[in-house]
Amino acid sequence: MRKLKTAYPFPAVLLAATLVSCSMDWGARTSRPMLPDVPDQAGQPGTLPSSMVLEYYVAGVEYPPGYDWVRDPQYGTVDCTMFLMKDGERILEFGVGYGYGVSPDADMSRCIGGHIYTDYSTSGETVIRKDGQELFRYPGREMLEGFILQDSTVIYTLGVPREGDGWAFRKNGSMVCSSDAGLPVTGLYMDGDVPVFGYKVPENDFHGRSEAFFIVRDGVPREVPSEGKEIVDFLQHGGVLHVLYLDQDGKACLSSGDVAGELALPEGALLHSLDGLQTDSLAVYTFGEIETADGEIRNVLWKGMEIREIFDAEVSVTACYPDGDRLGATGHRRDGWASPVYFLDGEYTFLEPGYGFVSGSFADFSGGHFCLLLLPEESGRPPVYVVDGKTFVVDINGYLFSIGRLWTESPS
């Protein structure tokens, strides 16, 4: 039986403190994605070694009081600050804007572990910084489609030029491989200790054929077989290539190495859309949407080829976060209310209207802990984050844009 909760936990009294933890109950009960930034240091999903503790870091941008950061009329020149929080305390801050070489854009900043890594394009270079301090730069103006930190010293990036086509895969700014054609389609991720991404060459750009797809493992590209298939998504997990596709009859199928089959559907249901593949440490998942026999539109998560979860019809789910036997998800109501919703272990929580979910790494489910960020949709509202059902209100004029996680040895 589904469970519903309505949570409007942000009364004005909460805004007096810099950080407020709401210990109240959330209300009467009436019913590209795993983070790509840090390898799973905790072992199996849903568990945490007894010798380790999970620490969360939250990054954001603060603007001057009264400034309309949603419209942002002084973009790049307004005096604002990027900051990092741990346990509700600000532990780092640095300037943002043209003069600092740091952009306030959420898609150009990411929190990894206990640090903030940013990218910035000058008139002819791309600059990578850690906590506001330059690490390296390289020629060319790139937008980063992927950013991975490995072993605290190696940074892999997947960039596309701000003008023109193609992509470039780099290690600490040095070119590993590149292409003047093609478009990254899978993001950059780690399969074990190897960086992987996928790209496609558009129609008529590859020997006169239709689209061609490639997976690049440790800088070496390999074509993804596509004959007789309409490829939707693909990734490599545990050294095995997984391909989500529509067959010649329009049926949704998944191939995992040499094993292939149709995605299961409820009796009488029709496939409405497919979003793509994702993984946790153990399995491959497909996210999509179906139309049930009675005409309802519902989001579905498949684990392998079998249905893992059919979500409630009144909720439009936009992202799923599997963690072993547990599942988190985020979305919004379908009925037109501007109300964000999150799902955790079979229970839906409807949050206060006027907030939404940030693009990028706005949620994480690791070691049994579910954390997500909420973005105010207008200036004057404070940003909010939620950890394991408790809300934390950050009393600033600005927003939160990224979650970082770090496993550390527990004190003896």
Buried (B, 14 or more C-beta within 10 A) or exposed (E): EEBBBBBEBBEEEBBEEBBBEBEEEBBEEEEBBBBBBBBBBBEBBBEBBEEBBBBBBBBBBBBEEEBBBBEBEBEEEBEBBBBBBBEBEBEBBBEBBEEBBBBBBBBBBBBBBBBBBBBBBEEEBBBBBBBBEEBBBBEBBBBBBBBBBBEEEEBBBBBBBEEEEBBBBBBBBEEBEBBEEBBBBBBBBBBEEBBBBBBBBEEEBBEEEEBBBBBBBEEEBEEBEBEEBEBBBBBBBBEBBBBBBBEEEEEBBBBBEEEBEEBEBEEEBEBBEBBBBBBBBBBBBBBBBBBBEEEBEBBBBBBBBEBBBBBBBBBBBBBBBBBBEBBBBBBBBBEEEEBBBBBBEEBBBBBBBBBBBBEBBBBBBBBBBBBBBBBBEEBEBBBBBBBEBEBBBBEBBBBBBBBBBBBEEEEE
